[in-house]
């Protein structure tokens, strides 16, 4: 059931795998914790976040700042194949 949901919401990624947006999971109304557990169990990882901040008042790269919430999750090639 979760595989079908992830397959429907995911799209191909340049790495040969698939990518799924965090917002798509929430918008679908699925149990986010269960979907994330499935993604992680099948080798999925949070997309690497690259900060473009250059310093200043709103710099997210501060040592005491919490890391941003990942927007997308990348699944390796073949993860959606039954």
C-alpha positions as a LaTeX table, in Angstrom:
\begin{tabular}{lrrr}
\hline
Residue & $x$ (\AA) & $y$ (\AA) & $z$ (\AA) \\
\hline
Unk1 & 0.00 & 0.00 & 0.00 \\
Unk2 & 2.75 & 2.48 & 0.90 \\
Unk3 & 4.81 & 1.38 & $-2.12$ \\
Unk4 & 1.84 & 2.27 & $-4.38$ \\
Unk5 & 1.51 & 5.67 & $-2.72$ \\
Unk6 & 5.22 & 6.46 & $-3.04$ \\
Unk7 & 5.26 & 5.22 & $-6.66$ \\
Unk8 & 2.34 & 7.49 & $-7.50$ \\
Unk9 & 3.86 & 10.57 & $-5.83$ \\
Unk10 & 7.51 & 10.10 & $-6.84$ \\
Unk11 & 9.16 & 11.23 & $-10.05$ \\
Unk12 & 12.40 & 10.22 & $-11.74$ \\
Unk13 & 15.61 & 11.75 & $-10.43$ \\
Unk14 & 18.80 & 12.47 & $-12.37$ \\
Unk15 & 20.63 & 9.82 & $-10.31$ \\
Unk16 & 18.51 & 7.05 & $-11.83$ \\
Unk17 & 16.38 & 6.73 & $-8.74$ \\
Unk18 & 13.24 & 8.59 & $-7.76$ \\
Unk19 & 12.50 & 11.65 & $-5.69$ \\
Unk20 & 9.44 & 12.42 & $-3.60$ \\
Unk21 & 8.49 & 15.81 & $-2.23$ \\
Unk22 & 7.75 & 16.11 & 1.48 \\
Unk23 & 4.83 & 18.40 & 0.65 \\
Unk24 & 3.31 & 15.77 & $-1.67$ \\
Unk25 & 3.23 & 13.25 & 1.17 \\
Unk26 & 1.45 & 15.72 & 3.44 \\
Unk27 & $-0.92$ & 16.89 & 0.67 \\
Unk28 & $-1.97$ & 13.30 & 0.03 \\
Unk29 & $-3.06$ & 12.96 & 3.64 \\
Unk30 & $-0.97$ & 9.83 & 4.17 \\
Unk31 & 0.49 & 8.90 & 7.55 \\
Unk32 & 3.76 & 10.81 & 7.23 \\
Unk33 & 5.60 & 8.73 & 9.85 \\
Unk34 & 4.72 & 5.44 & 8.13 \\
Unk35 & 5.67 & 6.75 & 4.69 \\
Unk36 & 9.00 & 8.06 & 6.02 \\
Unk37 & 9.71 & 4.75 & 7.72 \\
Unk38 & 9.09 & 2.96 & 4.39 \\
Unk39 & 11.32 & 5.41 & 2.49 \\
Unk40 & 14.18 & 5.00 & 4.98 \\
Unk41 & 13.78 & 1.21 & 5.05 \\
Unk42 & 14.17 & 1.15 & 1.25 \\
Unk43 & 17.38 & 3.19 & 1.17 \\
Unk44 & 15.82 & 6.63 & 0.80 \\
Unk45 & 17.70 & 9.65 & 2.08 \\
Unk46 & 16.91 & 13.30 & 2.61 \\
Unk47 & 18.08 & 15.43 & $-0.26$ \\
Unk48 & 21.27 & 17.26 & 0.60 \\
Unk49 & 20.56 & 20.85 & 1.56 \\
Unk50 & 23.01 & 23.40 & 0.24 \\
Unk51 & 23.00 & 26.71 & 2.02 \\
Unk52 & 23.38 & 29.77 & $-0.17$ \\
Unk53 & 23.58 & 32.04 & 2.86 \\
Unk54 & 26.52 & 34.38 & 2.84 \\
Unk55 & 26.32 & 35.51 & 6.43 \\
Unk56 & 24.36 & 38.25 & 8.03 \\
Unk57 & 21.27 & 38.55 & 10.15 \\
Unk58 & 19.35 & 35.61 & 8.65 \\
Unk59 & 22.25 & 33.25 & 8.01 \\
Unk60 & 21.11 & 29.61 & 8.38 \\
Unk61 & 24.75 & 28.43 & 8.52 \\
Unk62 & 25.22 & 29.54 & 12.13 \\
Unk63 & 26.64 & 26.80 & 14.34 \\
Unk64 & 23.70 & 27.10 & 16.74 \\
Unk65 & 21.04 & 27.00 & 13.99 \\
Unk66 & 18.93 & 23.88 & 13.52 \\
Unk67 & 19.36 & 22.16 & 10.17 \\
Unk68 & 16.54 & 22.94 & 7.75 \\
Unk69 & 13.78 & 20.40 & 7.20 \\
Unk70 & 14.46 & 18.40 & 4.01 \\
Unk71 & 12.03 & 19.20 & 1.21 \\
Unk72 & 12.64 & 16.08 & $-0.84$ \\
Unk73 & 13.68 & 12.48 & $-0.32$ \\
Unk74 & 15.72 & 10.53 & $-2.85$ \\
Unk75 & 15.17 & 6.81 & $-3.39$ \\
Unk76 & 17.89 & 4.69 & $-4.98$ \\
Unk77 & 17.36 & 3.02 & $-8.36$ \\
Unk78 & 15.05 & 0.01 & $-8.08$ \\
Unk79 & 13.53 & 0.98 & $-4.72$ \\
Unk80 & 10.04 & 1.22 & $-6.22$ \\
Unk81 & 10.30 & $-2.05$ & $-8.12$ \\
Unk82 & 8.24 & $-4.77$ & $-6.41$ \\
\hline
\end{tabular}
